[in-house]
Amino acid sequence: MRTPRRSLFLPTLAFVLLSSLPLRADASTSDAVLLSRAEAHEHNVHEHKMNMHEHVHSGTVLEHWNETLQLETHAPTPPSYFTLDFDNVPETEHKYTGLMFLHGLLMGLAFFVSLPAGIALRSVKHAWHGIAVASFYGFIAMGCASSALYTKLSPHLYEGQAHSRQGYLTILVAASLTIVDLLSIIRRIFAFVRSRQKFQLRTFWNSTILGRDETWLKDLTPEEYVGLVSEEPEEIELDDSGKGLASPTSSERRVHYDERTIHGSTAQWANDVNRAHSVTSERTLLGSRSMHSDDTLDVTKPSYRTAVGWKQRIGNAVFATVERSLVIAGFALVISGIVVYTGGCRENYITGCLAHLIKGGIFWCYGLLTFARYLGAYSDLGWSWNAPGDRSTPTAEFVEALVITLYGCTNTWLERLGALPGSPYTTKQIQHIGIAVMFWFAGLIGMALESKRLRRWVSTMTVASLPASVDRNSEAVAEPPSYRGSFNPFPALVIGVTGTAMAAHFQPYRFQVEIHMLWGNLLAGFAVLRFLTYFFLWLNPPRSLLPSRPPTEALASFCLAAGGMAFMLSTEEVTIAAMRRGRDDSMMFANVTVAITCLAFCWLVGVVGFKAFLRTRSSPKVSFHDTA
Ligand SMILES: *[C@@H]1O[C@H](CO)[C@@H](O)[C@H](O)[C@H]1NC(C)=O
């Protein structure tokens, strides 16, 4: 009766009715938040029929844990490394909890301290990059040693664990990046030798080992070298209209700074901009001039963006992406490590376990990325709620919508993965497929809204249908200020709908319902706060290239990350373990969730701050003028 396509319309409706619909996940609204109240009854009858062959009976939410009931459908939970270390099951004489703790600590240092520090140091070609890389491998070697010792000394309690394989694969990827690095150093040494330059330790170190300045590379044209030096496209220049990236053309833009001149010229230039855009005096533009301390770099050369070979650009982008993904791979390793240690995801728990951990992990990382955007980490792409420097880069909303579409496409088919062929669709499958199809199509709408071409077509259509008496060049046909920004509520809508649906998801136990409500409401909170961000920015779209830091966005990212964390904690086995041990307290789970989220945000502030600090150190002094 419910076709998946209908779920595209229903979420939109449901979201409008958000305030009027009950968010409590009791028996009468087990999963009916997407339906109107009138349909809810019919829906429950339907669900009851579908669940006849499942052990869960719709309409009864159990208050207390019942081991007997669980054993009807699941094998008894075997002991794990956790029970070995903390409950002494199976009994042992020696415990090596310290070794496992050491493994976690060392790997944490490698992936969450050395690795991000290395990435930041590389971006400015700092001499200490090598030290960060060496410490990364040092921590990894020691961490592997301690875990190897732990497994050697303990009985095997997890058959077919994937954590080690996953870990070695990640280390292999990291090692291949290091090899690429070493090869480029070797290439530069060869080129240096071939160039028969007089050997000077200082230039050799700077140009050959650190790769800061490749002017002497004879096989490269000057244009190309400029591109190579500015490997990261983070330098942004404004043209005189303050609208976009311009190639530096006049000699006035030569990199020759002292504090006084840059301040003078910036102030004067900002004044020009202000005159041009007399709409608001609040957001003054500021020239973040090319940030190279290299006095050899002459930016009067033709625009480096076009001069960089596309192979080089793709290579750099792939390298940077893979390098940053290693941090996320480190996070995945933390999760799989915890799973193996606590003995989770075995036997018929595996599918639900994977679904919660992977999807929760995606929301968690998405929340952290959103906070990084708020902090200004992607201001060069115009993703930090700032005016984009380069209009040709895809907007953050486009990327969000693209990811949402891909996620929806893949998940539509995954839901039936565990089902027997020919078996009827269960209510749960229809619910989840409905959500996946919503992701799919809402993502497509989101991408379409980001298309400037589509917008231009519609504008052209509008202008073309104007009566001939209207002056085509008049103010009335000018682009509205909101075209400067990208206001696309669909990514947030999708997540908000998912959240409200999940807050009403039927669960066998009261405690599981509460945990689902916790993260469902957090995701819905993200959506509401993101809408508020758009509301404020729509009234006053950002003009400055600096991150505008909408406060609603900080809260939104917090809700999103905390929602992802609570999503992961709502894994069936986690809630069962909590109930078994009498720890089924949703406030405790909420507190732990926000604590971990704050810790991660603190780490993120540290990482972004460190990178910004390095950039500031290696740049000429830039003075900012306030906009009061
Ligand atoms: C647990 O479930 C079993 C099987 O459904 C039932 O017989 C038993 O009464 C339940 N125990 C409690 C304490 O509810």
The ligand as a Tripos MOL2 file, in Angstrom:
@<TRIPOS>MOLECULE
LIG
   14    14     1     0     0
SMALL
NO_CHARGES

@<TRIPOS>ATOM
      1 C1         10.4510  -13.6090   29.6970 C.3       1 LIG1
      2 O1          9.9800  -14.1440   28.4630 O.3       1 LIG1
      3 C2          9.4920  -15.4590   28.5500 C.3       1 LIG1
      4 C3          9.1830  -15.9360   27.1490 C.3       1 LIG1
      5 O2          8.3500  -15.0700   26.4880 O.3       1 LIG1
      6 C4          8.2580  -15.4660   29.4670 C.3       1 LIG1
      7 O3          7.7640  -16.7790   29.5860 O.3       1 LIG1
      8 C5          8.6680  -14.9390   30.8400 C.3       1 LIG1
      9 O4          7.5420  -14.8350   31.6770 O.3       1 LIG1
     10 C6          9.3370  -13.5790   30.7300 C.3       1 LIG1
     11 N1          9.8740  -13.1720   32.0230 N.am      1 LIG1
     12 C7          9.5550  -12.0310   32.6230 C.2       1 LIG1
     13 C8         10.1920  -11.7890   33.9370 C.3       1 LIG1
     14 O5          8.7790  -11.2490   32.1070 O.2       1 LIG1
@<TRIPOS>BOND
     1     1     2 1
     2     1    10 1
     3     2     3 1
     4     3     4 1
     5     3     6 1
     6     4     5 1
     7     6     7 1
     8     6     8 1
     9     8     9 1
    10     8    10 1
    11    10    11 1
    12    11    12 1
    13    12    13 1
    14    12    14 2
@<TRIPOS>SUBSTRUCTURE
     1 LIG1         1 GROUP 0 **** ****
